Amino acid sequence: MIAEYRKMWEARNWMKKNEPFLPTWQAYVGYRLDLFEKISRGATIESLVDEYGYEENLLRSWADTGVVLGHLKKEGDKLVPSKKMLRFFSRKSDDTVGELLTELFEMHMPALMNYPEMIQSNRKEKFNGDDFGKTVAATSALIEKRAFGHVAAEIDAQKPNWVLDIGCGTGGYLMKLAKKANPGTFVGVDISKDCIDEAREKASKQGLDEKVKFYYADINTWDVPNGLFDVVMMNNLLHYYSPDARESLFSRVAELVSKKGTVIVITPLYLEKGGLRFSAAFNSFMEAHENLYPLPRKEELIQDAAAAGFKLKSVKTVVREGSWYCMSFSKK
């Protein structure tokens, strides 16, 4: 009798642990179909079905869940999103964080759910950066907002003439820095053509064509168009390099940075205090792919940088619970 009671109690506890997943799922579906925007002025289930051809019972279940969670409210027979959901999960909102959930549900969750098969078969998946380049760039931009103060302070101190961002994504860091810093030219390079195309379009719209340059290339084989750079940035990049290749990456960066230059690295660190759970989960996703690599430990990066002739200047926290840090290095 006692054993059965303990079994029931344990099952109940695991059910409770699953409850926090529900708001994330409801928000993801709403963002994926842009439903919060579509009902921004109020809409009925029937009108959505008529206009978009949605399956009615699935849509109704999603809406009922949203009402229970407070994501939606009913005004008569119409559904209306909360201000919070409309702000953060509408595709046209400047404050949207929906791509974070896209990354979670479309990249991370499928890989983690496939762990039993991968462990048994000794076969990992292969990450296709072309499929998720924009999603990764968008989620990196969220970290960018938290890290920008650290980067801007370094730029202000260095007053560089030339700045390089390796793996620049859609160019968020560079364009913000270019607006803030009067002198200097800012250069971005990325292996995602979609990201570079979008970065160039954004720079053109903001009148930054002359000050910010973007190149579609691999940093290892890139024919550098200028001389040495005063500051080189590598943000959310190191998990694309094997532990053995990271030392080579730092050596390549040493060829690009000037004598008194600075290297800024923004990255999650593995099993740092305060971000243990996130780094464990993120690292599990990386390990599930044959072309992604484990998150670096802080001590490993310091050693790799030292082997290439750099010394650590500072380590600053970006998102402690997410294990994200900003590390700054200078040439010895």
C-alpha positions, 0 to 999 in steps of 0.5 A: 500500500505504501509503495503504491502511494509513493508511486502515485505521488512520484507520478503526480510530481512529474506531472506538475513539473510538466505544467510550466511547459504549457505557456511556452507551447501556447505562445509558440503556436501563437507566434508561429501562426501569428495568431496574436496579431491576427486577433489583435482587434478581436476575432472569433474562432469561426472567423479565423477558420473561414479566413485561414482554413484552420482546423477548428477543434485544434484552434479552439483547444489552443484558444481555450488554453490561452484563456486559462493561462491569461494569454487571451481573454474573451470579449463576448464571442471574440478572442483578444490577446493580452498586451504582453502576448501581442507585444512579445509574440507578434511577428511585426513587433519590434519587441518580439521574442518568438524566435527564441521559442522557434529555436526551442521547439524546432531545433532543440526539442526534436534533437533532445527527444531523439536522444534514445535512438542516437545513443543506441545507434551511435549516430548523431544528427547534422545541423543545417545552418541554412534552415535555421540561420535567421532563427539563430541570428534572431535569438543571438540578437536577444543576447546582443541587447544584454551584452551590448553595454559591455561591447560598447564600453570596450569600443569606447575605450579602444576607439578603433579604426577598424572593427571585425565581427566574425559570425556577424549574423544580421549585423545587429552589433555592428550597426549599433556600434556604428551609430554610437561611434563617430570614427571607424569602419565596421566589418562583418563576415558570416557563412550564412548568405541569408544573414548577410543579405539581410544585414546589407539590406538593413544597413542600406535602409539605415544609411550605413552602407559606407560605414558598415561592410558585410561579407559572405565568407568563411573566416578561415579562407576569407581574403581580408579586404583591409589591413589589421583590425583593432577589435575583433568580435566572436559572438555565439560562435565557438560551438561551431568549432571543435575543442581542437579547432578553437586554438586554430581559430584564435591563431587565425584571429591573431593574424587579423588583430593589430598589435594592441588590439582586443578580442571580444568573445560572447559565449555560453560557458559550460557548467559555470555557477549560476547557469548550470541547468541552461548550459547542460541543456544547451550542451546536450543539443550541441552534442546531438549533432555531428557538426556542432561541438560542446560548449567551452569551459572558461579555463579552456578558452583562456588556454586556447587564447594564451596559445595564440598569444592573447591574455585575458583582460576581463570576464563580465556576466551577460545572462548569469542564469543562461551562463552567457559571458563576455570575455575580453582578451588582448595581445601579450 
